[in-house]
Amino acid sequence: MDINKTLDAKGLACPMPIVKTKKAIEDIDSGQILEVVATDAGAKSDLTAWCKSSGHELVDMNEDDGVFTFYIKKG
């Protein structure tokens, strides 16, 4: 998977990971991948719901020792 942009949202509390993701996804083209790295457990449900409601695709997500990594394909 080719990552076109990475957003480091570690240490940010809700709603900042979503706010910064919305802003970062504007910087890439449709079909490109945004990687979001966050430590807020709420980001898991927030980003999943946001992708569905905004027309983007959550391609993959993983968690490693409290760090969540999301791969979002811009719609």
C-alpha positions as CSV (number, residue, x, y, z in Angstrom):
1,M,0.0,0.0,0.0
2,D,1.4,3.4,-1.0
3,I,0.9,6.0,1.7
4,N,0.6,9.5,0.3
5,K,0.5,11.5,3.5
6,T,1.0,10.7,7.2
7,L,-0.7,12.5,10.0
8,D,0.8,12.2,13.5
9,A,-2.1,12.7,16.0
10,K,-0.4,10.9,18.9
11,G,-1.1,12.6,22.2
12,L,-4.2,14.5,20.9
13,A,-7.5,14.0,22.7
14,C,-10.9,13.8,21.0
15,P,-12.0,15.6,18.8
16,M,-8.5,16.8,17.6
17,P,-7.6,13.6,15.7
18,I,-10.8,13.9,13.6
19,V,-10.3,17.7,13.1
20,K,-6.7,17.2,11.9
21,T,-7.8,14.2,9.7
22,K,-10.4,16.3,8.0
23,K,-7.8,19.0,7.3
24,A,-5.1,16.5,6.2
25,I,-7.4,14.6,3.7
26,E,-7.9,17.9,1.8
27,D,-4.2,17.8,0.9
28,I,-4.4,14.5,-1.0
29,D,-6.2,13.5,-4.2
30,S,-9.1,11.1,-4.5
31,G,-7.9,7.5,-4.3
32,Q,-4.8,8.4,-2.4
33,I,-4.0,7.0,1.1
34,L,-3.8,9.0,4.3
35,E,-2.1,7.3,7.3
36,V,-3.3,8.6,10.6
37,V,-1.4,7.6,13.8
38,A,-3.2,8.3,17.1
39,T,-3.2,7.3,20.7
40,D,-6.7,8.3,21.6
41,A,-8.8,5.1,21.9
42,G,-11.9,7.1,20.9
43,A,-10.3,7.7,17.5
44,K,-11.1,4.1,16.5
45,S,-14.9,4.6,16.5
46,D,-14.7,8.3,15.5
47,L,-12.6,7.7,12.4
48,T,-14.6,4.6,11.4
49,A,-17.9,6.6,11.6
50,W,-16.3,9.7,9.9
51,C,-15.1,7.6,7.0
52,K,-18.6,6.2,6.4
53,S,-20.3,9.6,6.7
54,S,-17.8,11.5,4.5
55,G,-17.4,9.0,1.7
56,H,-13.9,7.9,2.4
57,E,-12.8,4.3,2.8
58,L,-11.1,3.0,6.0
59,V,-8.8,0.5,4.2
60,D,-7.0,-0.9,7.2
61,M,-6.5,-0.2,10.9
62,N,-4.2,-1.7,13.5
63,E,-3.2,-1.2,17.1
64,D,0.2,-1.8,18.6
65,D,0.8,-1.1,22.3
66,G,-1.9,1.7,22.5
67,V,-0.9,3.3,19.2
68,F,-3.7,3.1,16.5
69,T,-2.8,3.4,12.8
70,F,-5.5,4.1,10.3
71,Y,-5.2,3.9,6.5
72,I,-7.9,6.0,4.8
73,K,-8.4,6.1,1.1
74,K,-9.9,9.5,0.0
75,G,-13.2,9.1,-1.7
